[in-house]
Amino acid sequence: MKIIREAVAGTLESSDVMVRIAPHDLPEVDLLINSSVEKQFGEAIRASVLALLDQLGLTQVQVIIDDKGALDCVLRARLETALLRACDLPHLPWSQKS
């Protein structure tokens, strides 16, 4: 997978998260997290995001997380959607083809 454009998924509503994805020039993940629950769950948010990026083999990516107390399943769904849009793919590599 390769990030080819900027993409956004999610909202800034309570219990949701907005995920922004962009290509990054350096061969590393640039992860910025802004969360209303960062003191309690910041490391869990970081671990979830980095695990999914690692699973997909993505390294040259900038990810900006604006979290308003979203559950982990919501965070992962928003991240997957943003990645799908940023890579311009019809489905992510692990999903079944229709």
PyMOL commands that set and color helices and strands:
alter all, ss='L'
color gray80, all
select helices_A, chain A and resi 38-56+72-87
alter helices_A, ss='H'
color red, helices_A
select strands_A, chain A and resi 7-9+17-23+29-35+61-67
alter strands_A, ss='S'
color yellow, strands_A
deselect
rebuild
show_as cartoon
